[in-house]
Amino acid sequence: MRTAWGLVFLAAAAVAQTPAAKLEFEVASIRPAGPIEKMVASGKMHIGMHVDGARVDIGSMSLPDLIYLAYKVKRFQVTGAGSDGINAPRYDIMAKLPEGATKDQVPEMLQALLADRFKLTLHRETKEQSVYALVVAKGGPKMKPAADDPPPSTDPDAPKPDNNVKFKMDGGGQGAVVSGGQNGNMKVSMANGGMHFEMEKMPISALIDFLARFVEKPIVDMTELKGNYQVAMDLSMEDLRAVAKSAGVAIPPGAGGGDPAKGPADISEPTGSIFSSIQQLGLKLEPRKAPLEFLIVDHVEKTPTEN
């Protein structure tokens, strides 16, 4: 059962004719992250990136995850050496921003860190690719806008936010609430042989990241929708097993209900539960062709140099 729930988580230097100084963290440490299973059992998961003032805290991310974050690309856009995230070691990174640096500059500094500590080198290529275009269906979106975040506290003595993602099972073991993530709280429950997801604050970019795990083709945002939305989706255990299979995770045939005789659904099958759930949001996925940029990893070390 716990394995099943695990699814659920250029500057203007040309004017002066001199190159801009490379953006780097003032100081950074990289350490192996703790086991995911132990974090799930504790109900607190130190995952993702959080920036608080000059402090950058990156938790439990694999090398491929760090590349996606640093270069602001999707999983499918990275190929080559070290791009496979299955069973990849995960790392915690604590870093300090140089004076005057902003949160928007963190990805560029992370690129420099990966090049320095993991000896990462890569190049870019553009290819025409079969994709799914996420578009608004006839009749418009059916998602409700999410509530605005409260303004940050101006009290210097106010407690600092807890950056851990919290995972709490309900009393019967048939549901859970994941809180503390960038997209607000997420409720997950077993229903009708599948799983019901409710996300309270999700931008379209995060929705695409969620959907991308269930289809083989890349998803391109063509909705032109801005802001955050409340999103509810129902997914079959067959689709969830297909995602687990693609990630190299084995789920018992009877876990979570569903029909074990069916086996995993074809992850690219356009009649899967993911497609019907998208339609209920007033959206749809359309097969198209589009030019996409890819990062080809030429070299990367499996472990970082010492702090």
Buried (B, 14 or more C-beta within 10 A) or exposed (E): EEBBBBBBBEEEEEEEEEEEEEBBBEEBBBEEBBEBEEBBEEEBBBBBBBBEEBEBBBBBBBBBBBBBBBBEBBBBBBEBBBBBBEEBEBBBBBBBBBEEBEEEEBBBBBBBBBBBBBEBBBEEEEEEBEBBBBBBBEEEBBBEEBEEEEEEEEEEEEEEEEBBBBBEBEEEEBBBBBBBBEBBBBBBBBEEEBBBBBBBBBBBEBBBBBBBBBBBBBBBBBBEBEEBBBBBBBBBBBBBBBBBBBEEBEBEBEBBBBEEEEEBBEBEBEEBBBBEBBEEBBBBBEEBEBEBEBBBBEEBBEEBEEE
